[in-house]
Amino acid sequence: MLRTIIVDDENSARQSIKKILEMYLNDVVEVVGMTDNLDSAVSLIKKESPGLVFMDISMPQQSGLDVFNYFDVINFDVVFITAHNQYAVDAVGLGASGYILKPIKPKDLVDTVLKINMKRKTKPNEPKNGDLDYGYSKLMVNHQKGVHIVAYNEIRAIEADGNYCKIYKADGEPLYVSKTIGSVEEKLPESHFFRVHRSCLININYVSEIDKEKNIIRLGELEMPLAAINFKPLIEHISKIANSFI
């Protein structure tokens, strides 16, 4: 069952969403909490660990869009529900999994939930070592232009620069973050990320070549330094997810 929380400052809206879910998706969704404000929503999310949150955007003195600011890692889907379509770009840009306009049409709600549920069912199994789900979770990144949400599997490498670091994504420009590489490393699943050098952390899924002579790792066109002492541990780490070794 998809554990779900509903957040809306109007009781009628909360009840309407719940009724639609119970009527059409009672074998898919379990509503584990409802609230009318962002602060209590954050507490509910931390307590109940939902897979899905329906979030109103325009609430008195609050914006539902700010929910992402309260979590370093987003391991739940957020669907924004609002009467104002001008927020669509912001919602999608922040990493929302859906955006539904009021008045709510049952079909829109059902289609969105089924899509999310299917995605969650086809995601990789939870790693045995307790790491957060590499294929699903996201990292909240504060950078010079604001806030960016990056999925774990979009990160190719992270390079240290003093008390800052640079995050290289699968595509697009690198992100400069006012965090140390160590503090970012703590948030990432160790089963997929490896510290190859004191100044560099890589996603082993993007490694295309390891040059032992030059002590360089290539991740496509991106080159990163490799400390000689880390060569053997890196090979062993990669072999755990490799299909074969010739």
Beta strands, then each sheet from edge to edge (+ up, - down):
strand 1: 2-7
strand 2: 29-35
strand 3: 52-56
strand 4: 58-59
strand 5: 62-63
strand 6: 73-74
strand 7: 77-82
strand 8: 98-101
strand 9: 138-143
strand 10: 146-151
strand 11: 155-161
strand 12: 164-169
strand 13: 175-177
strand 14: 193-197
strand 15: 200-203
strand 16: 209-211
strand 17: 216-219
strand 18: 222-225
sheet 1: 2+ 1+ 3+ 7+ 8+
sheet 2: 4+ 5-
sheet 3: 6+ 9- 10+
sheet 4: 13+ 12- 11+ 15- 14+
sheet 5: 16+ 17- 18+
end
